[in-house]
Amino acid sequence: EPPADFICPITTEVMSDPVTAADGHSYERSAIERWLATKSTSPLTGEELEFTRLFPNHTLRRMIRQWQEA
């Protein structure tokens, strides 16, 4: 069973390309990009996002890969 932090809140699947949004939460890149194409709110909180730029979450990606290889 994967740790909860490894699961994208949009897809409910283990992330392969996690990014962090302005709400401080991590999402699968393709899923949050689709979300932001039509919305400017956080999928988790519903609050308006200050900006829509996404940042790679290298640490989370590394942790997921280590878990998958174990």
Backbone torsions as a table, in degrees:
resi	resn	phi	psi	omega
1	GLU	NA	122.6	-178.3
2	PRO	-71.3	148.2	173.8
3	PRO	-58.7	146.0	-176.9
4	ALA	-56.4	-34.5	-178.8
5	ASP	-67.3	-15.9	-179.3
6	PHE	-86.0	-8.5	-174.5
7	ILE	-96.6	130.4	175.7
8	CYS	-72.2	128.7	179.8
9	PRO	-67.1	-16.7	179.3
10	ILE	-87.8	-49.6	-175.7
11	THR	-89.7	-18.8	-173.5
12	THR	59.2	28.2	177.3
13	GLU	-122.0	161.0	177.4
14	VAL	-62.5	133.7	-177.6
15	MET	-78.7	146.8	173.8
16	SER	-113.1	-25.4	179.1
17	ASP	-134.2	71.1	-176.3
18	PRO	-72.0	137.1	175.1
19	VAL	-130.2	154.7	178.2
20	THR	-104.8	134.1	178.7
21	ALA	-99.4	177.2	-177.3
22	ALA	-61.8	-20.1	179.0
23	ASP	-80.6	-2.7	179.1
24	GLY	86.5	-1.9	-179.6
25	HIS	-97.4	155.1	178.8
26	SER	-102.6	144.0	-178.1
27	TYR	-140.6	159.5	169.8
28	GLU	-66.4	130.7	-173.8
29	ARG	-51.7	-50.9	-175.6
30	SER	-63.0	-36.1	-178.5
31	ALA	-69.2	-45.3	-178.9
32	ILE	-72.5	-31.1	175.7
33	GLU	-64.0	-41.5	176.5
34	ARG	-63.3	-42.4	179.1
35	TRP	-59.5	-48.9	-175.4
36	LEU	-72.5	-13.8	177.1
37	ALA	-66.7	-23.7	-177.2
38	THR	-126.7	-6.7	-176.7
39	LYS	-137.5	158.9	175.8
40	SER	-125.7	28.4	-179.0
41	THR	-117.5	162.7	176.0
42	SER	-73.9	131.5	175.8
43	PRO	-62.8	-26.3	-176.9
44	LEU	-90.3	-41.4	-173.7
45	THR	-104.0	-20.5	-176.4
46	GLY	79.3	-4.3	179.9
47	GLU	-73.9	150.9	175.3
48	GLU	-64.0	134.5	178.0
49	LEU	-83.7	137.8	179.0
50	GLU	-64.8	-33.2	178.7
51	PHE	-153.5	162.6	-176.0
52	THR	-109.6	6.7	177.3
53	ARG	-67.1	141.8	-179.7
54	LEU	-112.6	144.9	-177.7
55	PHE	-120.2	129.7	178.4
56	PRO	-58.9	138.0	177.1
57	ASN	-105.0	82.2	-175.0
58	HIS	-63.5	-38.2	-179.2
59	THR	-63.2	-46.7	179.2
60	LEU	-63.8	-41.4	179.1
61	ARG	-60.0	-44.6	179.3
62	ARG	-62.5	-42.7	179.2
63	MET	-63.5	-40.7	178.6
64	ILE	-63.7	-44.9	-179.8
65	ARG	-62.7	-41.6	178.3
66	GLN	-62.3	-41.2	179.3
67	TRP	-64.8	-41.0	-179.5
68	GLN	-66.8	-32.9	-178.3
69	GLU	-80.3	-18.1	-176.8
70	ALA	-75.1	NA	NA
